[in-house]
Structures are given as C-alpha cells and as structure tokens.
C-alpha cells in the first residue's frame, strides 16, 4: 500500500531509537511507515547538541559490546567507520579515598584491596551469578530474566554478604545510570548494567550518538513537530488525530506502533484493553539533569568517570566527555558531563537553571581544583522523562505484556525501553520486535 494523502501502512508514534528502529525494520519488510515525532528533531534521548565546537551527547552516552542490534543497525546505515572502542573506567570517591574500576575488567572488583575479604568473597559470588545468568542479562533479552526479578538490589547483596560492595561501590557507582534508584531497583537491572558495561566493555561513535537516529530517519518518512492526540481502531485499521506543525490533521493506516513512554499511551488510545492501560499507566521514569561543563583545559584525571558516596558529593556523578570518544571537544579543551538527581537533602529538579549550572561547576571544581577559572560555559539538559524505573517484578510484568502483544488481534503494538530495561539496545530491540509482529499480522490479512 503506497503512501498517499498522509496515509501509510503503519504509523509509528515516537521518533526515538525504538520508533526509528521499528520504522526501518518495517521498510525492510516491504511496508511503508510514517513516523510522528512531537519534537523538532528525531532521537528522543539519543540526541546530541553541538556548541562552539563541543559535542554534547544529551542522554545516551555509551553502547555496550553486547549491543548486537545497535551494531547491526549502525552497519545497515553505513556508519561503521564512526565506531570507536570505548575505554570507560570509573573512580569511586569516598571519605577513605578513590578506588578505580575499568570497563571489561571485573577482576578490579575481586582484587580490590580497599575493601574487606568478606566483600571480595561476595564479589566472587556475584561474578558467578553474572556468568550463570548471562543470557538473561543481555539487553533486549529481559524476557529471560523472570527468575531473577523477585528482589531489589540491596536485599540481594545483603543475602550474599555483600553489603559493603553495595554501599561503597555499586550504590555510588550505579545510582546515576539507574536514575538515582539503585536501592529500589530489581537486582536484574543492576546485574544488566554491570554485565553490559563493566564486564563486556563499551563502544561509541566519533561524532555523537545522534548520527544513528538521524541516519535512520533519512531512510523513512518522518513528520517532526507532529503530536498524536487520539488514536482509535477502525474497520480498515486505525485513525490518528494529530497536530502537525500546529495544524490538525487526520491520518489513517493499517496499524500503529506506539514508541513513546508507556504511561503516555493510555491518554491517546483509550480503546486499548483496560488491563493493558492499567499496566502501562504504572510506567515510571526518573528525572535527571545533565550539565555539560566546557573547560578551557582538561583536568588531569586517572579515570573517565567519577562517582561519589553521599558523604562526599550527594546525588552527582561526573563523566569526562573528552575521554569518551574523539571529536568531542576542540583541540586542547575538555568537557565534564555532570549528572545530577534529587536526593533527600537536595531537590535538584526544582532548582532554576542558573543554580544547577553553578552546582555542576562547583562539583567539577571541588574535585579538580585545577579547573577553577577554566569553565567556559555550562550546557544544561533536563530530562523530565529520563531513565525507566524497574522495581522488583516490573520486568516480569513487561515480559507478560510482550507475550500478549504477539497474540493480539488489535492493530496496535508497543515498543520502548520501559519494556526491556535501561538501555538504548533494549529500546531498539523492542522496536524491531514490534515491527516484525506488525508485519506478520498485516501479511496475514
């Protein structure tokens, strides 16, 4: 069915990596998709700002070596020449000093003399658990993680005698990547993050992560500034009421894929089954601030990232952007990405922009005194919908939903990181799965 009068075979609502991945897969399956993206550019949380020669990845910053779908999409889009190997190491700063851990070197934890023998033994047990369950820990395959999804991370480490590992290393080191919710997250989430980024290692692109969604969008029809207002099922498929560039428009298609955060879906598609609407409505995301602190000269740092215990710097972590990949900064300059989230003592989200910029500068200058007077500017990004939250049992619920989607007779499907975990890989895989399911249903009719 060719596109005509604004119609398409499948309309994809949301132009993040999940929606674009779905659209590209639909195109490869011989269907004509149209992507509706409410913002002025595609990418969602995989976008990049370029300011005065500095390249600022706004949300997604790293890809794991196990991100098979992302690697395949990069190759499919002709971007393989931009791939560079990542060497991400993190220093954990507490009152006793700074201890370092390298990506892909799990032994750094096991042989850390800064923690007790009991903690290191717990680390060994944790390592065995990672190896034993590694298939369920690959992003995109969270459907296999059900048996692990019954307790939160703190309870798990307490059970294996690893309270010290949790409090001194994992709580400060992973609070940023999970949106400040290590305590309440399922242990699966913590295990996935460690397996995919610490054990398996990372990679990046030399010119900003937005090259992937931008290249994907060039392969399909995309309407930016297009906000879906209402979706309903019709005998011939679906009808979408949308506002495109400020004008009301009616779009029709044989099916629709929702590639937006789950809690937003019920508001525009009331004809979904009530139990599905209720499940989606419970989707939660953290709110987080990313402040890129541009520096006239980079600090002398031993690690690419720094995390802190609450008594040192509460609710913050630093990533050295100039060490992440080539071309991130002008020659001789540096950039520190400071991630800030709410703590009981500090409500970052409610602070004004200038206060947050100052807080970010203070965090950098406090930890790297040589940076005093070197701050060129601070570029602030607020994520009201930041990192998906997965308390114990939530991944199990999402596995059940994904199984239901395969059996649905409705012309609707769903994709996004909230279905699988915290990664861009999981988001992409759910988009490709939604496209495959949709193509199969349309072929049957």
Secondary structure by P-SEA (a helix, b strand, c coil): cccccccccbbbccccaaaaaaaaaaaaabbbbbbbbcccccccccbbbbcccbbbbcccccccccaaaaaaaaaaacccccbbbbbbbbbbbcccbbbbbbccccccccccccccaaaaaaaaaaaaaaaaacccccccccccccccccccaaaaaaaaccaaaaacccccccccccccccccccaaaaaaaaaacccccccccccccaaaaaaaaaabbbbccbbbcbbbbcccccccccccccbbbbbbccbbbbcccccccccccccccaaaaaaaaabbbbbbbbbbbbbcccccccccbbbbcccccccccccccccccccccccccbbbbbbbbbccccccccccaaaaaaaaaaaaaaacccccccccbbbbbbbcccbbbbccaaaaaaaaaaaaaaaccccccccccccccccaaaaaaaaaaaaaaaaaaaaac
